[in-house]
Amino acid sequence: MPIVTVQQGPRDVALKRELVARITDAFVDAYQIPAETVQVWIHEVPTDSWGAAGKLVADK
């Protein structure tokens, strides 16, 4: 059973639905496994708890 973890900033639920569907489809196609065996976990990091290029993402 594949488990995929996605770490990202906050996104709209519709975008997350699409992402989960596409990731699941990719595993189904590549591994020839049932969609029911694929799990996708989305870990959203608030922009005030995430830095890039020396700055908080919230400050950009």
ABEGO torsion letter per residue (X at the ends): XBBBBBBBBBBBAAAAAAAAAAAAAAAAAAAGBBAAABBBBBBBBBAAABBBGGBBAAAX
